[in-house]
Amino acid sequence: SDSETLGFVVLESMASGVPVVGCKAGGIPAIIDDGKTSFLVEPGDTDGYVKRLTQLQDKDFRTEMGKAAREESERWGWEAATSVLRNVQYEKALINFHSRAFGGFGRPGTRNVWKLLAQRIRKIFSRLPGLRRREEDKVAASSKG
């Protein structure tokens, strides 16, 4: 999932000594050391998933990676996992939500879009009678008189 906040399923698999082929999105990259404890694949990269699963068919390789995955999972107690969830992944999930719900607004780098939108709204309101700024009214009055 590209919006998985932490990935308890990944941790459960790794704790069982089973390497994971996970999506390089959401909170999954925070858990997996790519190529050492499990694998990360870009979202939508079917060939990448196939390549990694093919590598895991080698029993010795799979066993070694499984041991490393198990060791990594032992670092993630409930306290550590929920701390990452609360402090890091929740913020990423909010950004992801805003991106989907508002067509990208709220993502890093969209500040200029917000400024442009605010500018256009001010321009529209300045045209409405009774909603002009005081300075604009002064300029309008001085130009008439």
C-alpha positions in Angstrom: 0.0 0.0 0.0 1.3 3.5 -0.8 -0.3 4.9 2.4 0.6 2.2 4.9 1.5 4.2 8.1 3.7 1.6 9.8 3.4 -1.9 8.5 2.6 -4.2 11.4 2.2 -7.0 8.8 5.8 -6.4 7.7 7.0 -6.5 11.2 5.1 -9.7 12.0 6.6 -11.4 8.9 10.1 -10.3 9.7 9.6 -11.4 13.4 8.8 -14.8 12.0 12.1 -14.8 10.0 10.3 -14.3 6.7 11.8 -11.7 4.4 9.4 -9.2 2.9 9.1 -7.7 -0.6 7.4 -4.4 0.3 6.3 -1.3 -1.4 8.7 1.7 -1.1 6.0 4.0 0.2 4.2 4.9 3.4 6.0 3.7 6.5 7.4 0.5 5.0 10.8 2.0 4.2 11.3 3.0 7.8 11.3 -0.7 8.7 13.1 -2.4 5.8 16.8 -2.1 5.2 16.6 -2.7 1.5 18.6 -5.7 0.4 19.7 -6.7 3.9 16.6 -7.4 6.0 14.0 -7.5 3.1 13.4 -5.8 -0.2 11.7 -2.5 -1.2 10.1 -2.1 -4.6 8.8 1.1 -6.2 5.0 1.3 -6.3 3.6 -0.3 -9.5 6.9 -1.9 -10.4 5.7 -5.4 -11.2 9.0 -6.5 -12.7 10.8 -5.4 -9.6 8.5 -7.6 -7.4 9.1 -10.5 -9.7 12.9 -10.0 -9.6 13.0 -9.8 -5.8 10.7 -12.9 -5.3 12.9 -14.8 -7.7 15.9 -13.9 -5.5 14.1 -15.3 -2.5 13.7 -18.7 -4.1 17.4 -19.4 -3.2 16.9 -21.1 0.2 20.3 -20.1 1.6 19.8 -16.5 0.7 16.3 -16.5 2.0 17.4 -18.0 5.3 20.2 -15.5 5.8 17.9 -12.6 4.9 15.2 -14.0 7.2 17.7 -14.0 10.2 18.5 -10.4 9.5 14.8 -9.6 9.2 14.2 -11.3 12.6 17.0 -9.3 14.2 15.6 -6.0 12.8 12.1 -6.8 14.0 13.4 -7.3 17.5 14.4 -3.6 17.5 10.7 -2.6 17.0 8.9 -3.1 20.3 5.4 -1.7 20.7 6.8 1.5 22.2 9.3 2.1 19.4 6.7 1.2 16.7 4.0 3.4 18.1 6.5 6.3 18.6 7.4 6.2 14.9 3.7 5.9 14.0 2.7 8.8 16.2 5.6 11.1 15.4 6.6 10.4 11.8 4.1 8.4 9.9 1.0 10.3 11.1 2.4 13.4 9.5 3.1 11.6 6.3 -0.4 10.1 6.2 -1.9 13.6 6.6 0.2 14.9 3.7 -0.9 11.9 1.6 -4.5 12.5 2.5 -4.4 16.2 1.6 -2.7 15.3 -1.6 -5.4 12.9 -2.6 -8.4 14.9 -1.2 -7.3 18.3 -2.5 -5.4 17.6 -5.6 -2.0 18.1 -4.2 -2.7 21.1 -1.9 -0.9 20.6 1.4 2.1 18.8 0.0 5.5 20.3 0.4 6.2 22.8 -2.4 2.6 23.9 -2.8 3.0 27.1 -0.8 3.2 29.2 -4.0 0.0 27.7 -5.2 -1.7 28.8 -2.0 -0.3 32.3 -2.4 -1.6 32.5 -5.9 -5.0 31.3 -4.8 -5.1 33.8 -2.0 -4.1 36.6 -4.4 -6.9 35.7 -6.8 -9.5 35.5 -4.0 -8.4 39.0 -2.8 -8.7 40.3 -6.3 -12.3 38.9 -6.6 -13.3 40.3 -3.3 -11.8 43.7 -4.1 -14.2 44.0 -7.0 -17.3 43.5 -4.8 -18.8 46.7 -3.3 -18.4 47.1 0.4 -15.5 44.6 0.6 -12.7 46.7 -0.6 -9.7 47.4 1.6 -9.4 50.8 3.2 -6.2 51.6 1.3 -7.9 50.8 -2.0 -10.8 53.1 -1.0 -8.4 55.9 -0.1 -6.6 55.6 -3.5 -10.0 55.5 -5.3 -11.1 58.6 -3.4 -7.9 60.5 -4.1 -8.0 59.7 -7.8 -11.6 61.1 -8.0 -11.0 64.3 -6.1 
